[in-house]
Amino acid sequence: MENLPSFNIIVILLFCYVTQFILWQTLAQDLPCRTTCGSMQVKYPFGSGHGCGSPRFHPYIACSPEGDQLLLTTHTGSYPITSISYTTSTFIITPPHMSTCTSMQQSPNLGLDWASPFQLGSSTFLLLSCTPPTSSLNIKGSPVCDTSSYLCASIYTCPSVIGLGLPLFPPTNTCCVYSPANFNSKGELDLQKLNCMGFASVVSLQEHPTDPSQWQYGVELKSRGGALDDYYIDNKCNTCEISGGVCGYAPLVNSFVCVCSDTINTTMDCNTRSLQNQPELAWNSVSLLSSKSEAVDGVSGWSSFRWSSLRKRTAYS
Ligand SMILES: *[C@@H]1O[C@H](CO)[C@@H](O)[C@H](O)[C@H]1NC(C)=O
């Protein structure tokens, strides 16, 4: 009978350690900033979520809640980012309602938020199934369509044109090559106002200018102002990434942080961490030791340990 209370204590202690272990495991797997999202490599200034990458890019760019796609979100919708060129500071989105040679469909307006740091890149818009004649299409009085282009005749050889209610080999005066394209004062490609049903956007003709099934489709965007972010941060971030960290920023103040692991953020890089983050590791192991003696006093010891431990973790975030 005398052994019973100490047996209870052992069970409680065991429970504490198992819980702590599980908690630690879950936190370890759930890195605050990810280096990939689906098949995309995510590097600064792109980020997988809040606090990751550059604060200028969030909340416009983030990894989808399912974690399978990097998305650009604007007032007109969410668009998968299908490629990023870190050297030219450009990226390509593929709007789900965009037409291609394999599938043509009606599209809602496509737009960018004025406050976002992005603008149209050099892709070519083909406005499809417009009310003829497209030579009269204009934005604020200036004609929109490049009438001399063969691109319309080429894309109209795709059998999927029937998806837009057009006959096979439709007359080309219902198609408009709009390049360089500009968004209107609402930041949109206003298909409704232009009286067009859909659009295709071509990033590259891939050395097959007359074979639209070989073209690369997508809307190229670039960061406003050319270079992706400021020189000082770019340099700091580079060192952080080389040391195995992910570049991010501290929410509210937006100051640079290098995210090294789920518990370690630093203003330097992961090799030369600033000292303020070192005691956290030490603190955790000390607390585990001291919690032993606390736990002997009963469950209250455990819960106070647990709460102070959680507080300590969140104090750094
Ligand atoms: C580290 O920074 C990231 C990004 O700001 C944040 O999500 C995370 O909670 C921080 N972690 C710690 C332990 O402070």
The ligand as an SDF file (V2000), in Angstrom:
LIG
                    3D

 14 14  0  0  0  0  0  0  0  0999 V2000
   10.3740   32.4840  -36.3090 C   0  0  0  0  0  0  0  0  0  0  0  0
    9.9280   33.3390  -37.3290 O   0  0  0  0  0  0  0  0  0  0  0  0
    8.8410   32.8240  -38.0640 C   0  0  0  0  0  0  0  0  0  0  0  0
    8.5680   33.7990  -39.1890 C   0  0  0  0  0  0  0  0  0  0  0  0
    8.3820   35.0990  -38.7170 O   0  0  0  0  0  0  0  0  0  0  0  0
    7.6410   32.6420  -37.1460 C   0  0  0  0  0  0  0  0  0  0  0  0
    6.5620   32.0990  -37.8610 O   0  0  0  0  0  0  0  0  0  0  0  0
    8.0280   31.7130  -36.0160 C   0  0  0  0  0  0  0  0  0  0  0  0
    6.9680   31.5950  -35.1070 O   0  0  0  0  0  0  0  0  0  0  0  0
    9.2670   32.2170  -35.3190 C   0  0  0  0  0  0  0  0  0  0  0  0
    9.6760   31.1980  -34.3700 N   0  0  0  0  0  0  0  0  0  0  0  0
   10.1420   31.5010  -33.1500 C   0  0  0  0  0  0  0  0  0  0  0  0
   10.5430   30.3520  -32.3090 C   0  0  0  0  0  0  0  0  0  0  0  0
   10.2240   32.6540  -32.7560 O   0  0  0  0  0  0  0  0  0  0  0  0
  1  2  1  0
  1 10  1  0
  2  3  1  0
  3  4  1  0
  3  6  1  0
  4  5  1  0
  6  7  1  0
  6  8  1  0
  8  9  1  0
  8 10  1  0
 10 11  1  0
 11 12  1  0
 12 13  1  0
 12 14  2  0
M  END
$$$$
